[in-house]
Amino acid sequence: MSEVILKTTNLTKQYGKVKAVDQVSLAIERGEIFGFIGENGAGKTTFMRMVCGLIYPTGGSLELFGVSSAKELAQMRKKMGALIEHPAVYPNMSALQNLEIQRRYLDMDFGKEPKKALEELLELVGLQDAIHKKAGKFSLGMRQRLGIAIALVGNPEFLILDEPTIGLDPIGVMELRELVLKLNKERHITILFSSHNLAEMAQIATCYGFLHKGKLLETITAEEVRKICTEKNMKLESYFVELLLKNR
């Protein structure tokens, strides 16, 4: 039986009369790349922020690595890495210095060569030529890459990426796809991934969760979606539109 990394039960976040996330129940198993799909304002980022402990749920519950108490969740979140919205970087520090700050914050011990380990992370995300460049001079795409590197400093088992392709050119998007697949296959990292680039997501995700106005419409494996799309001769975008129309 597969290990469930994240499980939510009726997870809800309400602001005034508006439910940004409305009773979402889902489970993400170890080894999956879970593609979160929804329009702007659907609740994807709010959901991810609750999982990361950045905001508190209004209702429902969540489990990480099988635990649910506040104290245990705080411990389990040390096994996570996340890039939520825009990466938080120190603009007057170099890429390497930003990673060193995160290493010290997490109290990570990389042995006798922590600098080498951090340089390898920057190489992994394609920033090997900008190791000593100040983050404030980075393009948006480079900042996204640096954000992913920072999320990887703690050697996470579970990685959350919220719209990581923002600001990337087509080559950058392709490189990010290869990076996500590499992290999943070679480092065995379970990934929760959101993107508006559904064509790209279709090449990455092993399963999907479709969110609309805070409600989870459906969870389904990528294999099942591919079969339906092949039979109906349509793409993932059309599948999502059909799902929205069914749930009006």
N, C-alpha and C positions, 0 to 999 in steps of 0.2 A: 504493500500500500504506500502511495506517494506521501511525502511529508508536506503538509500545508504550511506555507511560509506566512501568508497573510489571509486572515478570515475576518470578514465584517458581517455583522448581523443587524439589519435595520439601521445602519449608520446614518445619522441625520445631523445636518448643521443648518440652523435657522437664524436669519438676521431679521428681526422684527417679524413681519408677516410672511417674509419670503424664505422658502426652503431652498437653499443653495444646493444641498445634497439631501435627498428625500428617501429615507429608508432603504439604503443600498446594501444588499447582501451579496457577497461574492467570496470566492476562494481562489487563491493563486498558489499552485503547487511548485515545489522545488524544481528548478530547471526550465520553467516556462519563461517565455517572453510574452507578457500580457499586453496587448495593444488596447489602449483606452481611446475610444472614438466618441466625439461629440462636438457640437458647434461651440463657438465662443459663448461663454456664460452657462455652459451645460453643467458645470460643477466639477470638472476634472481636477483643476488645480486645488479647489477647496478640499476635495476628497484626499488628494495627495498630502496636503498640508496637515490634515488630521492624522493620517498614517505616520507622518514624521514627527508628530507631537508639537507642531508649530501653532496649532489652534485646537481647542477642545470641542468634542462633539456636543450637540444639544441633546441627542438621544442615540440609542443603540449601543453597540459595543464593537470592539475590534480586538483581534488576537494577532500577535507576532511570534512566530516560531512556537506556537502552542501555548503562550501565556497571555494573560489579560489584565493583571493587576497593575496599577500605576507604577509601582516600584519595579516590577518585572519588565514592564514595557520600556522603561527608561534604560534598563540593562540591555534589552534586546535591540534597541535602536542603535547601540554601538556596533551592531553587526550590519548596519545599513549605511548606504551612501545615497545622497540625493542632490539633484539639480532641479530646483523649483523656480520657475519663472526665470528672472535674470540672475546670473551667478554673482554671488557676493565676493568681490575681490578688492584687494587694496591697490588702488591705481598707482600709487607712488612706489610700489614694490615690484620687483621682477617676478616672472612666472615662478622661478625656483623659490624665491622668498615667500610667495603666497603659499606654496605647498609646504614649506618648512613651518610656517605659522600653523597650518592645519595639523601637521605632524605633532607639533608640540602640544597643541590643544587636545588632541586625542591621546597624547602620551604614547605614541607609537615608537617602538624600538626596532629599527632596521639594522641592528648590529653595528659593526664597525664602519659601515659605509652608507649612512643615511642619505648623503648627497647623491650618491650613485643611484640609489633606489628611486629617489624623486626624479632624477634626470631620466631614468627609464620610463617613469610614468608619463613625463612630458613627451618623450619620444613615442610612446604608445598612442597618444592622442594627436600626434602630428605637430607638436610644438618644439621639436628638437632644435630648430633654428632660431627660436625666440626665448631660449632659457633665461637669458639675462636682460631681456627687453622689459621695460616697465609695462605693467598691465594697462595703465591708462592710455597707452599708445596702441593698444590692440584694436583690431577691427571687431565688429560684433561677433563674427564667426569664430575668431580666435578666442574671444572671451568665453564663448560657449564651450570650446575645447578645454580651456583652462578650468572652467566650472566642473566639467566631467572629471578632469584629472584630480581636482580637489576632492570630489566625491569618492574617488578611488583610493585616497591616501590610507583610509582605515581598513583596506583589504575587505570590502563588504561582501557578504553573501547575498544580499538583496539590494538592488539598485533601482532608484526611482528617477526617471528622466522625463521632465515636463517640457514638451516642445523643444527638444535639443537641436532640431534642424533649423531653428529660426536664425536667419542671417547667413546661412551657408549657401554657397554657390553649388551648382550641380555636382561638381567634383567633390566638394566638401560633404555633400549629402551622401554620396556613394561611399566616401571614406568612413563616415559615421556609421553607415549601415554595416560595413565590414568590421568596424570596431565593436559594435554591439554584438554581432554574431560571434566575434572572437572572445569577448568577455563571457558570453554565455557558454560557448562550447569548450574553450580552453581553461577558463578560470571557474567555470561552473557557477556563474552568478545568475540568480533569478532576477528578472527585470520587469518592472512596470513602466510602460513607455507610452506617452501620448504624443500625437502629431496630427497636424492638418493634412500632411502629405500622405494620403491614403494609399497611393500607388507604391510609395516607399515602404509604408507599414506592411503592405501585403507581402513584401519580400522578407520581412523580419519576424513578424508575430507568429506565435504558435497557437494563440487563442485571442479572442476579442471580447471586450465589454463595451456595449453601446449605451451611451448616456444621453439623455435628453431632458432638459429642464429639471435637472437634479435627480431624475429617476433612471434606474438601470432598466433598459428595455430588454436586454438579452445578453447572455454570455454564450459563446459558441466557439468551437475549435476552428482554427484556420483551415484545417482539412475539410471540415463540413462546409465552410463558406466557399472554398474553392470548388467543391462538388456542385453546390447550388449555382454558383456563378457560371460554371462550365455548362451546366444543363440549360440555363437561361441566357447564355451568351452575353453576360454583363460583367461589369467590373465591381470592385468593392464599394466605390462611391454610389453606384446605382443600388446595390444591396442595402446600403445605409439609408438612402432616400426612401426605398420601398418600406423599410422598417419604420421610418418616421411616419409615413402615410398610414400604415396599419395602426399606429398608436395615437392618431389624432383624436 
